[in-house]
Amino acid sequence: KGSGLTNEFISKVSKMILATEGHKLLTESDQDQKFFLDFDLAILANEEEAYNQYANDILFEYNFIPQPTLNSKRAVVMKKFQDREQLYFTEDFRKMENVARQNIYAELSRLV
């Protein structure tokens, strides 16, 4: 209350955040949600050095988990992305799909 935000806006933003859990659209026709999810996965298409730093940062963030377990769990997540027919929902981001897939493949090779 008092934020000036409408219930409709709050609901829309909440749906976008919830959609990041499985990186699946909750509303097929919602262009904002499509871009939101694509922005969330944009790091996957970063240049190799920046992506590798990101992947290392993820492993460091969870360094309290034994390395074999962490590598296994991370590989499961990355494999789910690898197995998707398409990573991105918008044409703007689909242009980066090949780079993202190369990064995913390289990370999976390091994890297993």
Secondary structure in CASP SS format (residue, H / E / C, confidence):
PFRMAT SS
TARGET T0000
AUTHOR 0000-0000-0000
METHOD secondary structure of the structure
MODEL  1
K C 1.00
G C 1.00
S C 1.00
G C 1.00
L C 1.00
T C 1.00
N H 1.00
E H 1.00
F H 1.00
I H 1.00
S H 1.00
K H 1.00
V H 1.00
S H 1.00
K H 1.00
M H 1.00
I H 1.00
L H 1.00
A H 1.00
T C 1.00
E C 1.00
G C 1.00
H C 1.00
K C 1.00
L C 1.00
L C 1.00
T C 1.00
E C 1.00
S C 1.00
D C 1.00
Q H 1.00
D H 1.00
Q H 1.00
K H 1.00
F H 1.00
F H 1.00
L H 1.00
D H 1.00
F H 1.00
D H 1.00
L C 1.00
A H 1.00
I H 1.00
L H 1.00
A H 1.00
N C 1.00
E C 1.00
E H 1.00
E H 1.00
A H 1.00
Y H 1.00
N H 1.00
Q H 1.00
Y H 1.00
A H 1.00
N H 1.00
D H 1.00
I H 1.00
L H 1.00
F H 1.00
E H 1.00
Y C 1.00
N C 1.00
F C 1.00
I C 1.00
P C 1.00
Q H 1.00
P H 1.00
T H 1.00
L H 1.00
N H 1.00
S H 1.00
K H 1.00
R H 1.00
A H 1.00
V H 1.00
V H 1.00
M H 1.00
K H 1.00
K H 1.00
F H 1.00
Q H 1.00
D H 1.00
R C 1.00
E C 1.00
Q C 1.00
L C 1.00
Y C 1.00
F C 1.00
T C 1.00
E H 1.00
D H 1.00
F H 1.00
R H 1.00
K C 1.00
M C 1.00
E H 1.00
N H 1.00
V H 1.00
A H 1.00
R H 1.00
Q H 1.00
N H 1.00
I H 1.00
Y H 1.00
A H 1.00
E H 1.00
L H 1.00
S H 1.00
R H 1.00
L H 1.00
V C 1.00
END
